[in-house]
Amino acid sequence: MLPQRLLFVYNADAGLLAGLKDTFHKILSPATYACALCAVTYGATSMRPDWREFIRSLPVPVDFLHRDEFIRAYPAWAKHRLPAAFAVDETGALKPFIKAEEMRTADLNGLMELVRQKLA
């Protein structure tokens, strides 16, 4: 059974200043950048077109939150390793969908394939 929606959570905080800091970190020191989801789904300033099209093609809606937004909305999940993706059921409850370890080892094509497999 398909989830009501998917929720992807970046291991980065929201906001212009945090975004600029993350962009420079990703460019200057990609090996130490903490958000694998950001690294594979975003270029220097915007979402990669392949990822955007893939998200639009999925049979369920997809939402994205930054780490600080996620912790405010779901404090019980504050200790969960990020980045991660969650399946959201009809009651709004979260269930891990893609773990941080899986995101760290995937390139963009691998991440898209992982999402397809898990939704199948």
N, C-alpha and C positions, 0 to 999 in steps of 0.2 A: 504494500500500500504506500502510495506517495505521501510525503509530508505535506502539510498545508503550505509551507514555504521553507526556504533555506535562508540561514543567517550566517554571513561570513563576517568574521571579526578580525580586524587588523591588529597587529601588535605595535600600534603607533597611536598617539593621541590626536584628537581633532584640533582644528584651528590653524590659522595662517602661519603663525610662528613655528608651531610644531611641524607643519607641512614643509616649510622651508628647510628646517633643520634636517628632517628626514630625507628630503631630496638631495641635499648636499652630502649627507652621510652615505646614501645609496650610491652616489656618483664617485665620491672620493675613497670610500672604503667598503665596497660591496661585500667583502668577506666577513665583515663584522656587523653588517646591517641585520637588525633583529626581526624584521618583518618579511618573511619569505613570500607571503601573499602579496604584499606591496611590490616586492622585487619582480615577481613574474607577471603581475597583472597590470602594472603601471609603467609607463615610460618616465621621462624626466618630469613631465607636468600633467599628463592625462592618462586615462584608462586606455589600455591597448585595444584597438578596434576588434581584433579577433576575440578577445575576452568579452567585450561589450556585446558583440553579435551572439556569442555562445550563450551568455546569460539570458539574452532576450529569447533565445530559441528553446529554453528549458520549459518543461511542462508545469513548473511551479514558479511562483514569484520568488525573487531573490532580493534580500535586503543586506546592507552593509553597515557595520558600526565600527567606530574606532574603539580602542581599548577603554578609554575613560568613559565613553558613552555606554559601552557594554556593561561596565562595572556599576554605573549608576542605574541602569535598567534592570540588571540581573545580579544583584550583590551576592547571591548564593553561589555564583559561578566565578567570583573574583579570583580564586586560586587556580582556575583552569589555565593550562598553558596555551599561549597564543603565538601565532595566528591559528585560527581554527574555524571550522564551519559546523553549524548545528542544524538539525532538522527540527522544525517547529510543528508541533501537532495542533489539532483543532482546539485544544484547551489553552494553547500558548506555551506549553511546557517544552523545554529544550532537551534534545538528545544529541550527544556528540555524533557528528556526521563525518568530518575529516579532522584528524588530530594534527597537532603542531608538527609531530615527527614526519607525518605523511606530507605535509606542505613543504617542509624543509628539503625534502628529497625530490620534489617534482619541479619540472620546468612547466611552461604554460601548457604545452600539449599534454603532458602527463597529468596535470591538474584537471584539465577538461575531461580527459579519459577517466580519471578517478571519479569525478562527479557523475559522468554517464553510467559507469559501472554500479555505483552505489544507488543510483535512482532506478536502475533496471530491476 
